[in-house]
Amino acid sequence: MKKNTNNTLLFIAGEVSGDLHGSRVLSALRELNPDVEIFGIGGQRMAEQGQEQLYDINEMAIIGFTEVIRHLPFLRRVFRHLEKEIIARKPACAVLIDYPGFNLRLAKILKKYKIPVFWYIAPQVWAWHKSRIQQMVKYLDHLAVVFPFEKPLFHDAGLPTTFVGHPLLEVLREEMSEETFLQTFEIPTNAKILALLPGSRKQEVQRLLPTMLETAKLLEQQTEQLQVIIAQSSNLSTQLYEQYLAAIPLKNCLLLQNVTYSIMKHSMACIVASGTATLETGCFETPMAIVYRVSPLTYAIGKVVVKLKNIGLVNIVAGESVVPEFVQNDFKPENVATYIENMLTDMESAQNVRSKLSMVRSKLGHIGASQKVAKLIAGIAWPD
């Protein structure tokens, strides 16, 4: 592939999922251009692919309107720093991965300096406000979307858009078989496994894990052979989780790291923070309750802005409410426990949910999103 002399690219991923998907794109890009130099924002996985990190995703994990307001001085410093680096390095292309509140503002800065802007994993404007589409048309050169229903939304507005399939399909496999999983963690074969997935951000864990544990506490009293497993995010400390476990102790509870897909696959039911994890759990056809809680002000603003019936990605992709969502004040231990107990004890009900979830994976396209994205980026950065 013919390339210009500028091998520098800017990559921005502000969350754990963006770091995962971005790292796979970086790997594919290096196969196309071994001399590529990457700088920007990401996590451990992107760093392992050679990205020079100006900031880490842990610094950027800011959720909600009120949290953004509190962090405005820090965010202003980040934008000033990035602008200086953009001027100095003049990247051949900027690759922005999801993270819309931050990346849309950065796209405007990039356009000022005539840097081509490629966006991977579209912001969910169909859930928030469609006014953002016109901003994207103005500031982006190309958009790669991961859901088929997104392409006409952006393409018809005048933004070059490619459906590449969902990158989850490249990584979505359990790390170990059920037999190995049970043996490795000394879980009885007759155990009813309930997984708690409180998210990858510290704020999410702080807001969600205590109520998840209280729900599990209720279920312990109602369900025999209950085994609770908490999926620990690799970017958060064990101490964060242990402080809540000390306050709300459970009889049989494991805190496991780096086997999240096996946890999803081999559990009878999951309680999952709204986000990509709901889609991942759904692809493993595991019944779940989707939960979420933000600050009261953030929720009040969100109620005005959000235009969708469901917030859970798995329900949005399915096109119906396959699994229940417990948001804000509805997220109470007794509410969630009632549903989860049914999934743990009524095999017919659980199988009905599994059957509906089986359709979700088929709607995500085919494997190969990272390679497709890498080729699109290379075409913009190093055109023939």
C-alpha positions in Angstrom: 0.0 0.0 0.0 1.4 3.4 -1.0 1.9 5.7 1.9 2.8 9.3 2.5 5.8 10.2 4.7 3.7 10.8 7.8 3.2 7.6 9.8 1.8 9.3 12.9 -1.7 8.6 14.0 -3.7 10.0 17.0 -6.0 7.4 18.7 -8.5 8.3 21.5 -10.2 5.7 23.6 -11.6 6.9 26.9 -13.1 3.6 28.2 -12.1 -0.1 28.8 -14.2 -1.3 25.8 -12.6 1.3 23.6 -9.2 0.2 24.7 -10.0 -3.4 23.8 -11.4 -2.6 20.4 -8.7 0.0 19.7 -5.9 -2.4 20.5 -7.2 -4.8 17.9 -7.3 -2.1 15.3 -3.8 -1.0 16.2 -2.6 -4.6 15.7 -4.3 -4.8 12.3 -2.8 -1.4 11.3 0.7 -2.5 12.1 0.3 -5.4 9.6 -0.6 -2.8 7.0 2.1 -0.3 8.0 4.8 -1.6 10.4 6.2 2.0 10.7 3.1 3.5 12.1 3.5 5.6 15.3 0.6 6.0 17.6 0.0 8.5 20.4 -3.1 9.5 22.4 -5.4 8.3 25.1 -6.0 4.6 25.9 -5.4 1.8 28.3 -3.1 -1.1 28.9 -4.1 -3.0 25.8 -3.4 -0.1 23.5 -0.1 0.6 25.3 0.9 -3.0 24.7 0.4 -2.3 21.0 2.9 0.5 21.2 0.6 3.5 21.7 2.3 6.4 23.5 -0.2 7.3 26.2 -0.7 10.9 27.0 -3.5 10.0 29.4 -4.9 6.7 30.7 -8.5 5.6 30.5 -8.7 5.5 34.3 -8.1 9.2 34.3 -10.8 9.7 31.7 -13.6 7.5 33.2 -16.0 10.3 34.0 -19.8 9.5 34.0 -22.7 11.8 33.9 -23.4 15.6 33.7 -22.5 16.4 37.3 -19.3 14.4 37.2 -18.2 16.2 34.1 -18.8 19.6 35.7 -16.6 18.6 38.7 -13.9 17.5 36.3 -14.0 20.5 34.0 -10.6 22.0 35.0 -8.9 18.6 34.3 -10.7 18.2 31.0 -9.7 21.7 29.9 -6.1 20.8 30.6 -6.4 17.7 28.6 -7.8 19.5 25.6 -5.1 22.2 25.7 -2.4 19.5 25.9 -3.9 17.5 23.0 -4.2 20.6 20.9 -0.5 21.4 21.4 0.4 17.8 20.5 -1.8 17.9 17.4 -0.1 21.1 16.2 3.4 19.7 16.9 2.9 16.2 15.5 0.4 16.8 12.7 -1.0 13.3 12.6 -2.0 11.8 9.2 -5.3 10.9 10.7 -7.1 11.0 14.1 -9.1 7.9 15.2 -11.8 8.6 17.7 -13.3 5.5 19.4 -16.8 6.0 20.9 -16.6 8.3 24.0 -18.8 11.0 22.4 -18.9 13.8 24.9 -15.2 14.2 24.7 -14.5 13.1 21.2 -17.0 15.4 19.5 -15.3 18.4 21.1 -11.9 17.1 20.0 -13.2 16.5 16.5 -13.9 20.2 16.2 -10.3 21.0 17.2 -8.9 18.5 14.8 -10.9 20.0 11.9 -9.5 23.4 12.7 -6.1 22.0 11.9 -7.3 20.1 8.8 -6.6 16.7 10.4 -8.7 13.9 8.8 -11.0 12.5 11.5 -12.1 8.8 11.5 -14.7 7.7 14.1 -15.1 4.1 15.2 -18.2 3.0 17.1 -20.8 5.7 16.7 -22.3 7.6 19.7 -25.8 6.5 20.3 -27.5 9.5 18.9 -30.6 7.5 18.3 -30.9 7.3 22.1 -29.9 10.8 22.9 -30.4 13.8 20.6 -30.1 13.5 16.8 -28.8 17.1 16.7 -25.3 15.5 17.2 -25.6 14.0 13.7 -25.1 17.4 12.1 -22.1 18.0 14.2 -20.6 14.7 13.1 -21.3 15.5 9.5 -19.5 18.8 9.9 -16.4 17.5 11.7 -15.9 13.8 10.6 -14.4 12.4 7.4 -15.6 8.8 7.9 -17.6 6.8 10.4 -17.5 3.0 11.1 -20.6 1.7 12.8 -21.1 -1.6 14.6 -24.9 -2.0 14.3 -26.6 -2.3 10.9 -29.5 0.0 11.8 -27.0 2.9 12.3 -25.7 3.1 8.8 -28.7 4.8 7.1 -29.1 7.2 10.0 -25.7 8.7 9.4 -25.3 8.0 5.6 -28.6 9.7 4.8 -27.4 12.8 6.7 -24.4 13.1 4.4 -21.6 11.4 6.5 -19.6 8.6 4.7 -20.5 5.6 6.8 -19.5 1.9 6.8 -21.0 -0.9 8.7 -18.1 -3.1 9.8 -19.8 -5.6 12.1 -19.4 -5.7 15.9 -15.8 -6.1 17.2 -17.2 -8.2 20.1 -17.4 -11.1 17.7 -13.6 -11.2 17.5 -13.2 -11.7 21.2 -16.4 -13.2 22.4 -15.4 -16.7 23.6 -15.2 -18.1 27.1 -11.7 -18.5 28.4 -12.3 -22.0 29.7 -14.8 -24.9 29.5 -17.5 -25.2 32.2 -15.7 -28.3 33.7 -12.4 -26.4 33.9 -14.0 -23.3 35.2 -15.7 -25.2 38.1 -12.6 -27.2 38.9 -10.3 -24.2 38.8 -12.3 -22.1 41.2 -13.5 -25.1 43.3 -17.2 -24.5 42.6 -19.5 -27.5 43.2 -21.2 -28.9 40.1 -24.6 -28.4 41.6 -24.0 -24.7 42.4 -26.4 -22.1 41.1 -24.0 -19.4 39.9 -25.1 -15.8 40.0 -22.7 -13.3 38.5 -22.4 -9.7 39.4 -21.0 -7.4 36.8 -20.9 -3.8 38.2 -19.0 -2.2 35.4 -15.5 -1.1 34.5 -15.5 2.3 36.1 -14.9 3.1 39.7 -18.0 5.3 39.9 -20.1 2.5 38.5 -18.8 0.0 41.1 -19.3 2.5 43.9 -22.9 3.1 42.8 -24.0 -0.4 41.8 -22.0 -3.1 43.7 -23.5 -2.4 47.2 -27.1 -2.9 45.9 -26.0 -5.9 43.9 -24.6 -7.5 47.0 -27.7 -6.7 49.0 -29.7 -8.4 46.2 -27.4 -11.5 46.5 -27.9 -11.4 50.3 -31.6 -11.7 49.8 -31.2 -14.5 47.3 -29.0 -16.5 49.7 -32.0 -16.7 52.0 -34.2 -18.0 49.2 -32.0 -20.2 47.0 -30.0 -23.3 48.0 -26.5 -23.9 46.6 -26.1 -20.2 45.5 -22.6 -19.3 44.4 -22.0 -15.6 43.8 -19.2 -14.5 41.5 -18.1 -10.8 41.1 -16.4 -10.0 37.8 -13.6 -7.6 38.7 -12.5 -5.2 36.1 -8.8 -5.4 35.3 -8.3 -1.7 35.6 -9.7 -1.4 39.2 -8.1 -2.4 42.5 -9.2 -5.5 44.5 -9.5 -3.2 47.5 -12.3 -1.3 45.9 -14.4 -4.5 45.8 -13.3 -5.9 49.1 -14.5 -2.9 51.1 -18.1 -3.6 49.9 -17.8 -7.3 50.5 -16.6 -6.6 54.1 -19.7 -4.4 54.7 -22.1 -6.9 53.0 -20.6 -10.4 53.5 -21.9 -13.4 51.5 -21.6 -17.1 52.3 -20.2 -18.2 49.0 -18.7 -15.4 47.0 -15.7 -15.3 44.6 -14.0 -12.2 43.2 -12.5 -13.1 39.9 -10.5 -11.2 37.3 -9.6 -11.8 33.7 -12.3 -14.6 33.2 -15.3 -12.4 32.6 -16.5 -14.2 29.5 -16.3 -17.6 31.3 -18.3 -16.0 34.1 -21.0 -14.8 31.7 -21.1 -18.1 29.9 -21.2 -20.5 32.9 -23.6 -18.5 35.2 -27.3 -19.3 35.5 -28.1 -15.6 35.8 -26.3 -12.3 35.9 -26.9 -8.8 37.3 -25.2 -6.5 34.8 -24.4 -2.8 34.7 -26.0 -1.2 31.6 -23.4 -1.0 28.8 -21.5 -3.2 26.5 -21.5 -6.0 29.1 -25.3 -6.5 28.6 -24.6 -7.2 24.9 -21.7 -9.6 25.8 -23.9 -11.5 28.3 -26.7 -11.7 25.8 -24.4 -13.2 23.2 -23.7 -16.0 25.7 -27.5 -16.4 26.0 -27.4 -16.0 29.8 -30.5 -14.5 31.5 -29.8 -11.2 33.2 -31.2 -8.2 35.0 -29.8 -4.9 33.7 -29.2 -2.2 36.4 -28.0 1.3 36.4 -27.9 4.3 38.7 -26.4 7.8 38.3 -26.6 11.1 40.2 -30.1 12.5 40.6 -29.3 15.5 38.4 -27.7 13.4 35.7 -30.8 11.1 35.7 -33.2 14.1 35.6 -31.4 15.6 32.6 -31.2 12.1 30.9 -34.9 11.6 31.2 -35.5 14.7 29.2 -32.9 13.8 26.6 -33.1 10.0 26.1 -35.7 9.0 23.5 -35.7 5.2 23.8 -37.8 2.9 25.8 -34.8 0.7 26.7 -31.3 1.6 27.8 -29.8 -1.8 27.7 -27.9 -2.5 24.5 -29.0 -6.1 24.4 -32.7 -5.0 24.4 -32.0 -2.3 21.9 -30.3 -4.7 19.5 -33.0 -7.4 20.1 -35.7 -4.8 19.3 -37.7 -5.7 22.4 -37.5 -5.9 26.2 -36.0 -9.4 26.4 -34.6 -8.8 29.9 -35.8 -6.4 32.6 -34.1 -3.0 33.3 -33.9 -1.7 36.9 -32.8 2.0 36.7 -32.3 4.6 39.4 -35.0 4.2 42.1 -36.3 0.9 40.6 -32.9 -0.6 41.3 -33.8 -2.1 44.7 -32.7 -5.5 46.0 -36.2 -6.9 46.3 -37.1 -5.9 42.8 -34.0 -7.5 41.2 -34.1 -10.5 43.5 -37.6 -11.5 42.4 -36.6 -11.7 38.8 -33.3 -13.4 39.4 -34.8 -16.0 41.7 -37.2 -16.9 38.9 -34.3 -17.4 36.5 -32.4 -19.6 39.0 -35.4 -21.8 39.8 -37.8 -21.9 36.8 -35.9 -23.6 34.0 -38.8 -23.0 31.5 -38.7 -19.3 32.1 -34.9 -19.2 31.9 -34.9 -21.2 28.6 -37.5 -18.8 27.1 -35.1 -15.9 27.8 -32.2 -17.8 26.4 -34.1 -18.5 23.2 -34.8 -14.8 22.7 -31.2 -13.9 23.4 -30.0 -16.4 20.8 -31.2 -14.0 18.1 -29.0 -11.1 19.3 -25.6 -12.4 18.1 -26.9 -12.9 14.6 -27.7 -9.2 14.3 -24.0 -8.1 14.9 -22.6 -8.9 11.5 -19.6 -11.0 10.8 -16.1 -11.4 12.4 -13.4 -9.0 11.0 -14.4 -5.5 12.2 -10.8 -4.6 13.3 -9.3 -5.5 9.9 -12.0 -3.6 8.0 -11.5 -0.5 10.3 -7.7 -0.7 9.8 -8.1 -0.7 6.0 -10.5 2.3 6.2 -8.0 4.3 8.4 -5.1 3.4 6.1 -7.1 4.6 3.1 -7.6 8.0 4.7 -4.1 8.4 6.3 -2.1 7.0 3.4 -4.2 7.3 0.2 -2.8 5.9 -3.0 
